[in-house]
């Protein structure tokens, strides 16, 4: 199997990508992680030629999406997110984006997964219905500000380095602070 294009290696070598909280897993063991199907990952990889984003949305029947025109993201019909498990590729190497998380919560998806050749990131939406959305949004902004934006402003890390490490760090912290915010990450061995 070919691998996705990924820039993680250059960040790992110089120590800017934080791997805390990342567990190791063999590629063949992915079926043992709830809601993650190795065959779905292979299908997405094969159909996108390993270099654009695509998604499989599973809400009892499978829906396949490929990235929107001229944009490096997948546009999924929001009506299909409800009680769905979504798995999608992030060939540029990033973790789940803020949009991924917020849309899954807002439209009551069950889970969303992002993957590339080296990592799998999973968010399971077990947040209770009475959670204040603005509170969630403000906590997210606070974590992003506290963890990384200050480091960019004082020159500790560059903007591009922040893009590769920001979301993973933020979601780890969110999972500690917000009940039902279940986030996991795995490094894939082949």
N, C-alpha and C positions, 0 to 999 in steps of 0.2 A: 504494500500500500504506500502510495506517495504521501508525503507530509505537506501540511500547510506551510505557506510562507510565514515565518514568525521572526520577530526581532528580539525575542526574549533573551537569546544567548548573549547578545552584546551588553544587555543591561545586567544580566547575572554576573558576567565576568568582571564588571566594575562595581558590583555590589549595590546598585541602585534599586533593584527589584526586591521587595521584601517577601520572602517565602514563608514567613511565620504563619502557622495555621494550615499549611498545605500538607495533605497526607499523600503518601505514595500508593499507586495502584497499577496493576498490570492491565494492559489494554484488553486482554481477554476476560478480565474480571468485571468489566464495566456493567454487564447485565445484572450484576449483584447489587448495584446501587439503585435505590428506588427511583422509578420513572426514567431511567437512562437505558436506552437500548443501543448496543454497539452497532447493530445493523442500520439504525437510523443515522448514526454518525457516518458510516461508510457510504450510505446512499447520498447524503448531503455532499460529502467530499467528492464522490464520483460525478454527480450531476453538475457541480459547480466548477469542475476542473481545478479545485484546490485554491482558488484565488478571489472569490467573491463571497459575500454573505448570503446564506440561505437558511430556511427554517422549515421544520416539520411541526405542525400544530396538531395535537392529538386530543380530541374531545369525544372519543368513541369511534370517530372515523378520522383518517389522516388527511391533512391539507398541506400541500407543499408550496412554499413561497421562495422566490428568488429576489435579490435586492431590487429596490426601486430604481428608476431611470436616473443615471448620473449621480447616484448617491450610494455611499458605502453603508447602507442599512437596509433592513427588510421591513416593508410595510405590510403588517398583518391586519386583516379586518378585525376591528375591536370586538365585534359581536362574537367572534370565534374564540376570543381569549377566555371567556367565562368558563370556569371549571376545566380548563385545558392544561395539558402539560406541553410546554414549548421547548424544543431543542434547536439551537441555531449555532452556526459557525461564526467565529470571530477570527478570520485568517490573519488579521493584523496583530494578533497577540494580546489584545486587551481582555480584561475581566468583564463582568456584566456592567453595562452602562447604567447611569441614573434613570434613563428612559426605560430600559429593560425592567428595572425594579418597580418604578412608579406605575408604569402601565399595567404590570402584572397585578399589583395591589389594587389599583383603581378599577380595573375591569374584572377583578376577582378570578384571575387565573390561579391554578393550583400550584404550578411550578414553572420556572424558566431556567434553562441551562445554556451556557455558552461554552464552546470548546474550540481548540486549535490543535496543532500537532503535539503540544507538550502538556496542556492543562485542560481540566474541566472545572467549571464554576457553576454551582447550583444554588438557586434560591427557591425555597419552598414556602409558599404563602400560608402561614398558619396564624396570621395576625387577626385578632378578634374584630368583629364588625364595627364595634363602637370606637375604634381607634380614631383619634382626631387626625385628619389628613394633614392639616397645616402643622400640627406638632411633628408628624413624621417628616414633612418637608424641612422644617426648621432644624430638626436633629441632623438630617442629612447634610444640610448646608454647614451646620456647626462642625460636623466631623471633617468635611472637606476643607473648611477654613483652617481648623486646628491642626490637621495632620499634614497638609501639603501646600496650601496656597502661601502660607507664611514662609515655607522653605523655598518656594520659587522666588518670592519677593526679596528674600535676603541672600539669594544666590547659592543656597545649599544644593538645590537640584534645578535642572532646566525644565522648561515647560514640556518638552517632549518626554523627558524622564517621568514627569508627573503623570502624563497620559498613560504610561505603561504600568504605573504602580498604584495610582490613586484609588481606583474603585475597589480593588482587593482589600486594601487597608481599611477603607471606609466601611465596607460591608462586614468585615470582621468585628469592627467596633460596634456597628449597628446591631449585630446579632447578640452582643453582650448586653446592650442597653434596652432593646425593645422586645418584649415578649411576643413570640410567634414569628420573629424575623429569623428564619432558619437558613443559614448560609454555610455551604461547605465548598472546599476546593481540593482538587487532587492533581498531583503530577503524574503523568502517564508514562509508564515504562513499557517498552515493546519487546 
